[in-house]
Amino acid sequence: MRLFDLIIRFILTASFIILFNLLCQPYGLHIGFNMANLAIGTLIGFPGFALLFILALLFR
């Protein structure tokens, strides 16, 4: 995987976490903005996003 791909995935992951937190705040869902969640979303990709969503549902 090239460095450019990792940078794009990192930006998309950070954007997803911020957007998810803004949209789902009224419903009590929250994804922590920390290094573990950024690494999951960046390195795994779409399944990582699904995992973050499931974790947000479980720990609300």
PQR file of N, CA, C, O and H, with PARSE charges and radii, in Angstrom:
ATOM      1  N   MET A   1       0.855  -1.175   0.000 -0.4000 1.5000
ATOM      2  CA  MET A   1       0.000   0.000   0.000 -0.0000 2.0000
ATOM      3  C   MET A   1       0.902   1.238   0.000  0.5500 1.7000
ATOM      4  O   MET A   1       1.864   1.320   0.763 -0.5500 1.4000
ATOM      5  N   ARG A   2       0.585   2.159  -0.834 -0.4000 1.5000
ATOM      6  CA  ARG A   2       1.406   3.356  -0.936 -0.0000 2.0000
ATOM      7  C   ARG A   2       1.059   4.344   0.160  0.5500 1.7000
ATOM      8  O   ARG A   2      -0.014   4.283   0.760 -0.5500 1.4000
ATOM      9  H   ARG A   2      -0.197   2.092  -1.454  0.4000 1.0000
ATOM     10  N   LEU A   3       1.983   5.252   0.408 -0.4000 1.5000
ATOM     11  CA  LEU A   3       1.797   6.261   1.445 -0.0000 2.0000
ATOM     12  C   LEU A   3       0.619   7.168   1.111  0.5500 1.7000
ATOM     13  O   LEU A   3      -0.131   7.561   2.004 -0.5500 1.4000
ATOM     14  H   LEU A   3       2.855   5.301  -0.080  0.4000 1.0000
ATOM     15  N   PHE A   4       0.450   7.505  -0.168 -0.4000 1.5000
ATOM     16  CA  PHE A   4      -0.659   8.366  -0.576 -0.0000 2.0000
ATOM     17  C   PHE A   4      -2.004   7.718  -0.250  0.5500 1.7000
ATOM     18  O   PHE A   4      -2.929   8.394   0.201 -0.5500 1.4000
ATOM     19  H   PHE A   4       1.060   7.186  -0.893  0.4000 1.0000
ATOM     20  N   ASP A   5      -2.109   6.415  -0.477 -0.4000 1.5000
ATOM     21  CA  ASP A   5      -3.352   5.699  -0.144 -0.0000 2.0000
ATOM     22  C   ASP A   5      -3.639   5.752   1.349  0.5500 1.7000
ATOM     23  O   ASP A   5      -4.785   5.939   1.759 -0.5500 1.4000
ATOM     24  H   ASP A   5      -1.358   5.867  -0.843  0.4000 1.0000
ATOM     25  N   LEU A   6      -2.599   5.589   2.160 -0.4000 1.5000
ATOM     26  CA  LEU A   6      -2.786   5.652   3.607 -0.0000 2.0000
ATOM     27  C   LEU A   6      -3.222   7.041   4.058  0.5500 1.7000
ATOM     28  O   LEU A   6      -4.056   7.172   4.954 -0.5500 1.4000
ATOM     29  H   LEU A   6      -1.668   5.437   1.827  0.4000 1.0000
ATOM     30  N   ILE A   7      -2.665   8.066   3.446 -0.4000 1.5000
ATOM     31  CA  ILE A   7      -3.043   9.438   3.805 -0.0000 2.0000
ATOM     32  C   ILE A   7      -4.502   9.694   3.446  0.5500 1.7000
ATOM     33  O   ILE A   7      -5.241  10.280   4.238 -0.5500 1.4000
ATOM     34  H   ILE A   7      -1.987   7.960   2.718  0.4000 1.0000
ATOM     35  N   ILE A   8      -4.922   9.261   2.264 -0.4000 1.5000
ATOM     36  CA  ILE A   8      -6.322   9.436   1.845 -0.0000 2.0000
ATOM     37  C   ILE A   8      -7.254   8.669   2.773  0.5500 1.7000
ATOM     38  O   ILE A   8      -8.288   9.195   3.184 -0.5500 1.4000
ATOM     39  H   ILE A   8      -4.322   8.784   1.621  0.4000 1.0000
ATOM     40  N   ARG A   9      -6.900   7.430   3.107 -0.4000 1.5000
ATOM     41  CA  ARG A   9      -7.736   6.645   4.018 -0.0000 2.0000
ATOM     42  C   ARG A   9      -7.814   7.290   5.402  0.5500 1.7000
ATOM     43  O   ARG A   9      -8.869   7.283   6.036 -0.5500 1.4000
ATOM     44  H   ARG A   9      -6.060   7.002   2.774  0.4000 1.0000
ATOM     45  N   PHE A  10      -6.687   7.849   5.866 -0.4000 1.5000
ATOM     46  CA  PHE A  10      -6.674   8.518   7.166 -0.0000 2.0000
ATOM     47  C   PHE A  10      -7.605   9.725   7.159  0.5500 1.7000
ATOM     48  O   PHE A  10      -8.359   9.936   8.109 -0.5500 1.4000
ATOM     49  H   PHE A  10      -5.831   7.855   5.351  0.4000 1.0000
ATOM     50  N   ILE A  11      -7.556  10.509   6.097 -0.4000 1.5000
ATOM     51  CA  ILE A  11      -8.425  11.688   5.990 -0.0000 2.0000
ATOM     52  C   ILE A  11      -9.893  11.264   5.931  0.5500 1.7000
ATOM     53  O   ILE A  11     -10.739  11.871   6.587 -0.5500 1.4000
ATOM     54  H   ILE A  11      -6.944  10.338   5.325  0.4000 1.0000
ATOM     55  N   LEU A  12     -10.198  10.233   5.154 -0.4000 1.5000
ATOM     56  CA  LEU A  12     -11.577   9.747   5.073 -0.0000 2.0000
ATOM     57  C   LEU A  12     -12.057   9.186   6.409  0.5500 1.7000
ATOM     58  O   LEU A  12     -13.208   9.391   6.793 -0.5500 1.4000
ATOM     59  H   LEU A  12      -9.511   9.739   4.621  0.4000 1.0000
ATOM     60  N   THR A  13     -11.181   8.485   7.112 -0.4000 1.5000
ATOM     61  CA  THR A  13     -11.560   7.945   8.422 -0.0000 2.0000
ATOM     62  C   THR A  13     -11.844   9.058   9.413  0.5500 1.7000
ATOM     63  O   THR A  13     -12.844   9.018  10.129 -0.5500 1.4000
ATOM     64  H   THR A  13     -10.246   8.319   6.800  0.4000 1.0000
ATOM     65  N   ALA A  14     -10.964  10.054   9.458 -0.4000 1.5000
ATOM     66  CA  ALA A  14     -11.174  11.176  10.374 -0.0000 2.0000
ATOM     67  C   ALA A  14     -12.462  11.916  10.024  0.5500 1.7000
ATOM     68  O   ALA A  14     -13.215  12.307  10.915 -0.5500 1.4000
ATOM     69  H   ALA A  14     -10.151  10.087   8.876  0.4000 1.0000
ATOM     70  N   SER A  15     -12.716  12.107   8.734 -0.4000 1.5000
ATOM     71  CA  SER A  15     -13.944  12.780   8.308 -0.0000 2.0000
ATOM     72  C   SER A  15     -15.176  11.965   8.685  0.5500 1.7000
ATOM     73  O   SER A  15     -16.180  12.524   9.127 -0.5500 1.4000
ATOM     74  H   SER A  15     -12.104  11.789   8.010  0.4000 1.0000
ATOM     75  N   PHE A  16     -15.103  10.647   8.513 -0.4000 1.5000
ATOM     76  CA  PHE A  16     -16.225   9.781   8.876 -0.0000 2.0000
ATOM     77  C   PHE A  16     -16.523   9.862  10.366  0.5500 1.7000
ATOM     78  O   PHE A  16     -17.684   9.968  10.761 -0.5500 1.4000
ATOM     79  H   PHE A  16     -14.287  10.193   8.154  0.4000 1.0000
ATOM     80  N   ILE A  17     -15.483   9.813  11.201 -0.4000 1.5000
ATOM     81  CA  ILE A  17     -15.691   9.858  12.649 -0.0000 2.0000
ATOM     82  C   ILE A  17     -16.321  11.178  13.057  0.5500 1.7000
ATOM     83  O   ILE A  17     -17.249  11.198  13.864 -0.5500 1.4000
ATOM     84  H   ILE A  17     -14.539   9.727  10.880  0.4000 1.0000
ATOM     85  N   ILE A  18     -15.828  12.277  12.510 -0.4000 1.5000
ATOM     86  CA  ILE A  18     -16.377  13.594  12.848 -0.0000 2.0000
ATOM     87  C   ILE A  18     -17.824  13.706  12.376  0.5500 1.7000
ATOM     88  O   ILE A  18     -18.685  14.159  13.130 -0.5500 1.4000
ATOM     89  H   ILE A  18     -15.074  12.261  11.853  0.4000 1.0000
ATOM     90  N   LEU A  19     -18.102  13.301  11.136 -0.4000 1.5000
ATOM     91  CA  LEU A  19     -19.459  13.385  10.592 -0.0000 2.0000
ATOM     92  C   LEU A  19     -20.418  12.473  11.356  0.5500 1.7000
ATOM     93  O   LEU A  19     -21.545  12.865  11.656 -0.5500 1.4000
ATOM     94  H   LEU A  19     -17.402  12.933  10.522  0.4000 1.0000
ATOM     95  N   PHE A  20     -19.972  11.264  11.669 -0.4000 1.5000
ATOM     96  CA  PHE A  20     -20.810  10.336  12.424 -0.0000 2.0000
ATOM     97  C   PHE A  20     -21.161  10.917  13.786  0.5500 1.7000
ATOM     98  O   PHE A  20     -22.313  10.849  14.215 -0.5500 1.4000
ATOM     99  H   PHE A  20     -19.056  10.945  11.425  0.4000 1.0000
ATOM    100  N   ASN A  21     -20.171  11.489  14.469 -0.4000 1.5000
ATOM    101  CA  ASN A  21     -20.432  12.060  15.792 -0.0000 2.0000
ATOM    102  C   ASN A  21     -21.392  13.239  15.705  0.5500 1.7000
ATOM    103  O   ASN A  21     -22.231  13.411  16.590 -0.5500 1.4000
ATOM    104  H   ASN A  21     -19.235  11.545  14.120  0.4000 1.0000
ATOM    105  N   LEU A  22     -21.288  14.047  14.667 -0.4000 1.5000
ATOM    106  CA  LEU A  22     -22.196  15.187  14.524 -0.0000 2.0000
ATOM    107  C   LEU A  22     -23.622  14.743  14.203  0.5500 1.7000
ATOM    108  O   LEU A  22     -24.581  15.289  14.748 -0.5500 1.4000
ATOM    109  H   LEU A  22     -20.607  13.907  13.948  0.4000 1.0000
ATOM    110  N   LEU A  23     -23.761  13.756  13.320 -0.4000 1.5000
ATOM    111  CA  LEU A  23     -25.090  13.311  12.907 -0.0000 2.0000
ATOM    112  C   LEU A  23     -25.798  12.474  13.968  0.5500 1.7000
ATOM    113  O   LEU A  23     -27.017  12.560  14.112 -0.5500 1.4000
ATOM    114  H   LEU A  23     -22.981  13.313  12.877  0.4000 1.0000
ATOM    115  N   CYS A  24     -25.054  11.675  14.702 -0.4000 1.5000
ATOM    116  CA  CYS A  24     -25.673  10.731  15.636 -0.0000 2.0000
ATOM    117  C   CYS A  24     -25.640  11.203  17.081  0.5500 1.7000
ATOM    118  O   CYS A  24     -26.028  10.456  17.979 -0.5500 1.4000
ATOM    119  H   CYS A  24     -24.064  11.605  14.585  0.4000 1.0000
ATOM    120  N   GLN A  25     -25.191  12.413  17.322 -0.4000 1.5000
ATOM    121  CA  GLN A  25     -25.144  12.938  18.683 -0.0000 2.0000
ATOM    122  C   GLN A  25     -26.520  12.970  19.344  0.5500 1.7000
ATOM    123  O   GLN A  25     -26.620  12.628  20.523 -0.5500 1.4000
ATOM    124  H   GLN A  25     -24.875  13.020  16.593  0.4000 1.0000
ATOM    125  N   PRO A  26     -27.600  13.370  18.635 -0.5600 1.5000
ATOM    126  CA  PRO A  26     -28.916  13.372  19.288  0.2800 2.0000
ATOM    127  C   PRO A  26     -29.398  11.985  19.717  0.5500 1.7000
ATOM    128  O   PRO A  26     -30.247  11.868  20.601 -0.5500 1.4000
ATOM    129  N   TYR A  27     -28.860  10.937  19.095 -0.4000 1.5000
ATOM    130  CA  TYR A  27     -29.293   9.573  19.399 -0.0000 2.0000
ATOM    131  C   TYR A  27     -28.408   8.888  20.438  0.5500 1.7000
ATOM    132  O   TYR A  27     -28.629   7.722  20.764 -0.5500 1.4000
ATOM    133  H   TYR A  27     -28.171  11.032  18.377  0.4000 1.0000
ATOM    134  N   GLY A  28     -27.425   9.589  20.951 -0.4000 1.5000
ATOM    135  CA  GLY A  28     -26.556   9.036  21.980 -0.0000 2.0000
ATOM    136  C   GLY A  28     -25.453   8.135  21.459  0.5500 1.7000
ATOM    137  O   GLY A  28     -24.824   7.423  22.242 -0.5500 1.4000
ATOM    138  H   GLY A  28     -27.246  10.536  20.685  0.4000 1.0000
ATOM    139  N   LEU A  29     -25.198   8.146  20.148 -0.4000 1.5000
ATOM    140  CA  LEU A  29     -24.119   7.338  19.585 -0.0000 2.0000
ATOM    141  C   LEU A  29     -22.869   8.190  19.476  0.5500 1.7000
ATOM    142  O   LEU A  29     -22.937   9.373  19.141 -0.5500 1.4000
ATOM    143  H   LEU A  29     -25.709   8.724  19.511  0.4000 1.0000
ATOM    144  N   HIS A  30     -21.725   7.579  19.762 -0.4000 1.5000
ATOM    145  CA  HIS A  30     -20.475   8.327  19.727 -0.0000 2.0000
ATOM    146  C   HIS A  30     -19.330   7.376  19.407  0.5500 1.7000
ATOM    147  O   HIS A  30     -19.249   6.279  19.959 -0.5500 1.4000
ATOM    148  H   HIS A  30     -21.670   6.618  20.034  0.4000 1.0000
ATOM    149  N   ILE A  31     -18.448   7.804  18.514 -0.4000 1.5000
ATOM    150  CA  ILE A  31     -17.211   7.077  18.236 -0.0000 2.0000
ATOM    151  C   ILE A  31     -16.081   7.945  18.770  0.5500 1.7000
ATOM    152  O   ILE A  31     -15.953   9.110  18.394 -0.5500 1.4000
ATOM    153  H   ILE A  31     -18.513   8.695  18.065  0.4000 1.0000
ATOM    154  N   GLY A  32     -15.278   7.384  19.632 -0.4000 1.5000
ATOM    155  CA  GLY A  32     -14.158   8.137  20.195 -0.0000 2.0000
ATOM    156  C   GLY A  32     -13.146   8.498  19.120  0.5500 1.7000
ATOM    157  O   GLY A  32     -12.796   7.673  18.275 -0.5500 1.4000
ATOM    158  H   GLY A  32     -15.382   6.437  19.937  0.4000 1.0000
ATOM    159  N   PHE A  33     -12.681   9.742  19.163 -0.4000 1.5000
ATOM    160  CA  PHE A  33     -11.689  10.198  18.188 -0.0000 2.0000
ATOM    161  C   PHE A  33     -10.316   9.973  18.805  0.5500 1.7000
ATOM    162  O   PHE A  33      -9.728  10.889  19.381 -0.5500 1.4000
ATOM    163  H   PHE A  33     -12.965  10.412  19.849  0.4000 1.0000
ATOM    164  N   ASN A  34      -9.807   8.746  18.683 -0.4000 1.5000
ATOM    165  CA  ASN A  34      -8.501   8.421  19.249 -0.0000 2.0000
ATOM    166  C   ASN A  34      -7.687   7.622  18.231  0.5500 1.7000
ATOM    167  O   ASN A  34      -8.169   7.302  17.144 -0.5500 1.4000
ATOM    168  H   ASN A  34     -10.285   8.002  18.216  0.4000 1.0000
ATOM    169  N   MET A  35      -6.462   7.313  18.599 -0.4000 1.5000
ATOM    170  CA  MET A  35      -5.551   6.661  17.657 -0.0000 2.0000
ATOM    171  C   MET A  35      -6.009   5.245  17.294  0.5500 1.7000
ATOM    172  O   MET A  35      -5.816   4.805  16.161 -0.5500 1.4000
ATOM    173  H   MET A  35      -6.071   7.574  19.482  0.4000 1.0000
ATOM    174  N   ALA A  36      -6.608   4.536  18.242 -0.4000 1.5000
ATOM    175  CA  ALA A  36      -7.049   3.168  17.941 -0.0000 2.0000
ATOM    176  C   ALA A  36      -8.135   3.175  16.868  0.5500 1.7000
ATOM    177  O   ALA A  36      -8.080   2.382  15.927 -0.5500 1.4000
ATOM    178  H   ALA A  36      -6.765   4.894  19.162  0.4000 1.0000
ATOM    179  N   ASN A  37      -9.112   4.053  16.999 -0.4000 1.5000
ATOM    180  CA  ASN A  37     -10.187   4.106  16.003 -0.0000 2.0000
ATOM    181  C   ASN A  37      -9.684   4.623  14.664  0.5500 1.7000
ATOM    182  O   ASN A  37     -10.134   4.158  13.617 -0.5500 1.4000
ATOM    183  H   ASN A  37      -9.157   4.697  17.762  0.4000 1.0000
ATOM    184  N   LEU A  38      -8.759   5.575  14.679 -0.4000 1.5000
ATOM    185  CA  LEU A  38      -8.186   6.048  13.418 -0.0000 2.0000
ATOM    186  C   LEU A  38      -7.398   4.940  12.731  0.5500 1.7000
ATOM    187  O   LEU A  38      -7.451   4.807  11.509 -0.5500 1.4000
ATOM    188  H   LEU A  38      -8.394   5.953  15.529  0.4000 1.0000
ATOM    189  N   ALA A  39      -6.673   4.148  13.504 -0.4000 1.5000
ATOM    190  CA  ALA A  39      -5.908   3.050  12.916 -0.0000 2.0000
ATOM    191  C   ALA A  39      -6.830   1.975  12.348  0.5500 1.7000
ATOM    192  O   ALA A  39      -6.571   1.439  11.270 -0.5500 1.4000
ATOM    193  H   ALA A  39      -6.630   4.255  14.497  0.4000 1.0000
ATOM    194  N   ILE A  40      -7.905   1.660  13.069 -0.4000 1.5000
ATOM    195  CA  ILE A  40      -8.859   0.654  12.571 -0.0000 2.0000
ATOM    196  C   ILE A  40      -9.446   1.098  11.239  0.5500 1.7000
ATOM    197  O   ILE A  40      -9.456   0.329  10.279 -0.5500 1.4000
ATOM    198  H   ILE A  40      -8.115   2.095  13.945  0.4000 1.0000
ATOM    199  N   GLY A  41      -9.932   2.325  11.173 -0.4000 1.5000
ATOM    200  CA  GLY A  41     -10.544   2.811   9.942 -0.0000 2.0000
ATOM    201  C   GLY A  41      -9.558   2.963   8.805  0.5500 1.7000
ATOM    202  O   GLY A  41      -9.894   2.706   7.649 -0.5500 1.4000
ATOM    203  H   GLY A  41      -9.925   2.950  11.954  0.4000 1.0000
ATOM    204  N   THR A  42      -8.326   3.385   9.128 -0.4000 1.5000
ATOM    205  CA  THR A  42      -7.331   3.620   8.089 -0.0000 2.0000
ATOM    206  C   THR A  42      -6.799   2.315   7.521  0.5500 1.7000
ATOM    207  O   THR A  42      -6.701   2.173   6.302 -0.5500 1.4000
ATOM    208  H   THR A  42      -8.053   3.594  10.068  0.4000 1.0000
ATOM    209  N   LEU A  43      -6.459   1.377   8.362 -0.4000 1.5000
ATOM    210  CA  LEU A  43      -5.799   0.165   7.890 -0.0000 2.0000
ATOM    211  C   LEU A  43      -6.768  -0.890   7.379  0.5500 1.7000
ATOM    212  O   LEU A  43      -6.430  -1.644   6.466 -0.5500 1.4000
ATOM    213  H   LEU A  43      -6.539   1.492   9.352  0.4000 1.0000
ATOM    214  N   ILE A  44      -7.955  -0.957   7.945 -0.4000 1.5000
ATOM    215  CA  ILE A  44      -8.907  -1.989   7.529 -0.0000 2.0000
ATOM    216  C   ILE A  44      -9.818  -1.497   6.409  0.5500 1.7000
ATOM    217  O   ILE A  44     -10.214  -2.286   5.551 -0.5500 1.4000
ATOM    218  H   ILE A  44      -8.229  -0.344   8.687  0.4000 1.0000
ATOM    219  N   GLY A  45     -10.155  -0.217   6.398 -0.4000 1.5000
ATOM    220  CA  GLY A  45     -11.013   0.329   5.354 -0.0000 2.0000
ATOM    221  C   GLY A  45     -12.480   0.226   5.711  0.5500 1.7000
ATOM    222  O   GLY A  45     -12.856   0.466   6.859 -0.5500 1.4000
ATOM    223  H   GLY A  45      -9.833   0.425   7.094  0.4000 1.0000
ATOM    224  N   PHE A  46     -13.328  -0.132   4.731 -0.4000 1.5000
ATOM    225  CA  PHE A  46     -14.774  -0.166   4.958 -0.0000 2.0000
ATOM    226  C   PHE A  46     -15.187  -1.110   6.082  0.5500 1.7000
ATOM    227  O   PHE A  46     -16.046  -0.735   6.880 -0.5500 1.4000
ATOM    228  H   PHE A  46     -13.023  -0.327   3.799  0.4000 1.0000
ATOM    229  N   PRO A  47     -14.625  -2.308   6.190 -0.5600 1.5000
ATOM    230  CA  PRO A  47     -14.973  -3.144   7.353  0.2800 2.0000
ATOM    231  C   PRO A  47     -14.608  -2.474   8.672  0.5500 1.7000
ATOM    232  O   PRO A  47     -15.253  -2.709   9.694 -0.5500 1.4000
ATOM    233  N   GLY A  48     -13.580  -1.646   8.646 -0.4000 1.5000
ATOM    234  CA  GLY A  48     -13.221  -0.888   9.845 -0.0000 2.0000
ATOM    235  C   GLY A  48     -14.299   0.110  10.216  0.5500 1.7000
ATOM    236  O   GLY A  48     -14.591   0.304  11.396 -0.5500 1.4000
ATOM    237  H   GLY A  48     -13.056  -1.455   7.816  0.4000 1.0000
ATOM    238  N   PHE A  49     -14.901   0.751   9.205 -0.4000 1.5000
ATOM    239  CA  PHE A  49     -16.010   1.671   9.466 -0.0000 2.0000
ATOM    240  C   PHE A  49     -17.196   0.925  10.059  0.5500 1.7000
ATOM    241  O   PHE A  49     -17.841   1.411  10.988 -0.5500 1.4000
ATOM    242  H   PHE A  49     -14.664   0.594   8.246  0.4000 1.0000
ATOM    243  N   ALA A  50     -17.480  -0.254   9.524 -0.4000 1.5000
ATOM    244  CA  ALA A  50     -18.582  -1.051  10.062 -0.0000 2.0000
ATOM    245  C   ALA A  50     -18.299  -1.457  11.504  0.5500 1.7000
ATOM    246  O   ALA A  50     -19.200  -1.447  12.343 -0.5500 1.4000
ATOM    247  H   ALA A  50     -16.955  -0.649   8.769  0.4000 1.0000
ATOM    248  N   LEU A  51     -17.054  -1.813  11.792 -0.4000 1.5000
ATOM    249  CA  LEU A  51     -16.683  -2.173  13.157 -0.0000 2.0000
ATOM    250  C   LEU A  51     -16.843  -0.986  14.097  0.5500 1.7000
ATOM    251  O   LEU A  51     -17.331  -1.149  15.216 -0.5500 1.4000
ATOM    252  H   LEU A  51     -16.323  -1.821  11.110  0.4000 1.0000
ATOM    253  N   LEU A  52     -16.439   0.210  13.660 -0.4000 1.5000
ATOM    254  CA  LEU A  52     -16.607   1.403  14.487 -0.0000 2.0000
ATOM    255  C   LEU A  52     -18.083   1.677  14.753  0.5500 1.7000
ATOM    256  O   LEU A  52     -18.455   2.057  15.863 -0.5500 1.4000
ATOM    257  H   LEU A  52     -16.042   0.342  12.752  0.4000 1.0000
ATOM    258  N   PHE A  53     -18.923   1.484  13.739 -0.4000 1.5000
ATOM    259  CA  PHE A  53     -20.359   1.702  13.908 -0.0000 2.0000
ATOM    260  C   PHE A  53     -20.951   0.703  14.904  0.5500 1.7000
ATOM    261  O   PHE A  53     -21.752   1.076  15.761 -0.5500 1.4000
ATOM    262  H   PHE A  53     -18.620   1.174  12.838  0.4000 1.0000
ATOM    263  N   ILE A  54     -20.558  -0.561  14.790 -0.4000 1.5000
ATOM    264  CA  ILE A  54     -21.055  -1.582  15.713 -0.0000 2.0000
ATOM    265  C   ILE A  54     -20.598  -1.288  17.137  0.5500 1.7000
ATOM    266  O   ILE A  54     -21.375  -1.433  18.081 -0.5500 1.4000
ATOM    267  H   ILE A  54     -19.907  -0.865  14.094  0.4000 1.0000
ATOM    268  N   LEU A  55     -19.345  -0.876  17.298 -0.4000 1.5000
ATOM    269  CA  LEU A  55     -18.853  -0.530  18.634 -0.0000 2.0000
ATOM    270  C   LEU A  55     -19.605   0.658  19.214  0.5500 1.7000
ATOM    271  O   LEU A  55     -19.874   0.701  20.415 -0.5500 1.4000
ATOM    272  H   LEU A  55     -18.714  -0.758  16.531  0.4000 1.0000
ATOM    273  N   ALA A  56     -19.946   1.623  18.365 -0.4000 1.5000
ATOM    274  CA  ALA A  56     -20.711   2.780  18.846 -0.0000 2.0000
ATOM    275  C   ALA A  56     -22.092   2.349  19.318  0.5500 1.7000
ATOM    276  O   ALA A  56     -22.599   2.869  20.313 -0.5500 1.4000
ATOM    277  H   ALA A  56     -19.727   1.588  17.390  0.4000 1.0000
ATOM    278  N   LEU A  57     -22.703   1.403  18.612 -0.4000 1.5000
ATOM    279  CA  LEU A  57     -24.017   0.907  19.029 -0.0000 2.0000
ATOM    280  C   LEU A  57     -23.939   0.115  20.334  0.5500 1.7000
ATOM    281  O   LEU A  57     -24.832   0.206  21.176 -0.5500 1.4000
ATOM    282  H   LEU A  57     -22.291   0.981  17.805  0.4000 1.0000
ATOM    283  N   LEU A  58     -22.874  -0.656  20.493 -0.4000 1.5000
ATOM    284  CA  LEU A  58     -22.747  -1.480  21.688 -0.0000 2.0000
ATOM    285  C   LEU A  58     -22.461  -0.665  22.941  0.5500 1.7000
ATOM    286  O   LEU A  58     -22.964  -0.985  24.018 -0.5500 1.4000
ATOM    287  H   LEU A  58     -22.149  -0.730  19.809  0.4000 1.0000
ATOM    288  N   PHE A  59     -21.663   0.377  22.809 -0.4000 1.5000
ATOM    289  CA  PHE A  59     -21.202   1.134  23.976 -0.0000 2.0000
ATOM    290  C   PHE A  59     -21.846   2.500  24.085  0.5500 1.7000
ATOM    291  O   PHE A  59     -21.188   3.458  24.493 -0.5500 1.4000
ATOM    292  H   PHE A  59     -21.254   0.637  21.934  0.4000 1.0000
ATOM    293  N   ARG A  60     -23.116   2.615  23.733 -0.4000 1.5000
ATOM    294  CA  ARG A  60     -23.761   3.920  23.843 -0.0000 2.0000
ATOM    295  C   ARG A  60     -24.320   4.163  25.211  0.5500 1.7000
ATOM    296  O   ARG A  60     -24.896   5.221  25.464 -0.5500 1.4000
ATOM    297  H   ARG A  60     -23.650   1.837  23.402  0.4000 1.0000
TER
END
